[in-house]
Amino acid sequence: MRRTMFSLLLLAAVLITLTACSQDEGEETTEERITPVETAQVEQGDFVIDRKITGRAAPGESSPVVPSAPGELVTLNVAKGDRIEKGQTVGVVDPGDQGNQVELQEVAVRQAESQLESAQTQYNQAVEGVEMAEEQLELIRETAGAGGNVPTQAFQQQADDARELANEAEELVNEGTIPESMYQQAKSRADQAGQFINQTLDQVSGSAQGQASQAEAEAEVRLEQAKQAEAQSEQALEQAQLGLEQAQVQLEAARSQTENEAVAAPRTGVVTTLEASEGDNVTNQQPFATITSLNPMTIVASVTSDQLSLFQVGEELEVEIKSLNETFTSTIDYVPSIPDDTNLYPVEATVSNDEENIKPGMMASFIMPETSVEDALIVPTDAVSEQSGQSFIYRLNGDQVERVDVEVVEAQSDRSAVEGDLEAEDVVVTSGQLTLEDGAKVEVMEEEDD
């Protein structure tokens, strides 16, 4: 609206001038021409320009789609290029007949359970062996301290306990719970215990002090051996428990592989590769599809070594995508220290793409604000005119204008930095100056809202 009114007034002024020229040469014009103009104030400050470094939009991370077990792809729910949400079913895989594998794992579990039971029995016997050796040592010391009065009944109880352990082991062997070797081991302990007790009775009941000391020393050795056997059996018990747990896990895995598997999308994105169709066999070693995320997107720009210092990891920069006529805020997340094969440095930034309007391959430009001229006089570029190679502007002085020659230091489409006889807040003509000359009278048009 403002521009239309200004154009009409300017046209009227031109018509008046032409009419006056067409009158008789002798007729003298009494009205002075007044030109309508638009104006703006001169500003002073740093002149900042936007440098642009061009790059391209690239997709984010990709994830392979792999079943947990090989089989036939009986259902496929996507096509290449489809968008899919994380957790949605990509396809269904039938692993086929896995019954033999389940049976093998069940046998392995039973074997592990048997080994655990045997290890537990062996550990219990070892604990009882330690207790028996401790009691024997204590009885020997009590007998020696009592002047050789032998507690025959206590020693006999020790022998009976050892024999009972051997009998229990024999019953477990007959039931098939423990192997024959464990029974032979328990029987040997019982025999040794009986021999040891008889020998001890003879030694401690004798008059020689040396024999009593020898019996005590042998009892201490037996106690130490019993403790070592207990530690070894405890370690074997822990290993057997771990073996059973592993066998149970493998059994559950085998059972799960006998059922159809719904293969879920590992991330939200677009199916960028699809290597199988319904009815094809797929494996758990090779992906049959790939899903690529479009949010966030990556902006990649290959820059020179001179431009590399303009980027800092974590810095936020505006990115312009002309095809969308939009500007986005990006975050620099990778600044390389080594160039690629082209001797350029591929800088990467991420940008949010919630609407997924940014597509891979779109041209994108990093906008790099840069101070070009410090403490400059800044005028609208439209205010600068040029004649015979000399740049100038018209400055408002009352209801007249005066021409001021200037030198353009830096220019952009909307603003320019100049040097000349100007001061901040001076008012300069930005429109209508084509018909002006130094000293011409003007009328400043008031700005109106559209």
Secondary structure, 3 states (H helix, E strand, C coil): CHHHHHHHHHHHHHHHHHHHHHCCCCCCCCCCCCEEEEEEECEEEEEEEEEEEEEEEECCCEEEECCCCCEEEEEECCCCCCEECCCCEEEEEECCCCHHHHHHHHHHHHHHHHHHHHHHHHHHHHHHHHHHHHHHHHHHHHHHHCCCCCCHHHHHHHHHHHHHHHHHHHHHHHHCCCCHHHHHHHHHHHHHHHHHHHHHHHHHHCCCHHHHHHHHHHHHHHHHHHHHHHHHHHHHHHHHHHHHHHHHHHHHHHHHCCCCEEEECCCCEEEEEECCCCCCEECCCCCCEEEECCCCEEEEEEECHHHHCCCCCCCEEEEEECCCCEEEEEEEEECCCCCCCCCCEEEEEEECCCCCCCCCCCEEEEEEEEEEEEEEEEEEHHHCEEECCEEEEEEEECCEEEEEEEEEEEECCCEEEEEECCCCCCEEEEECHHHCCCCCEEEECCCCCC
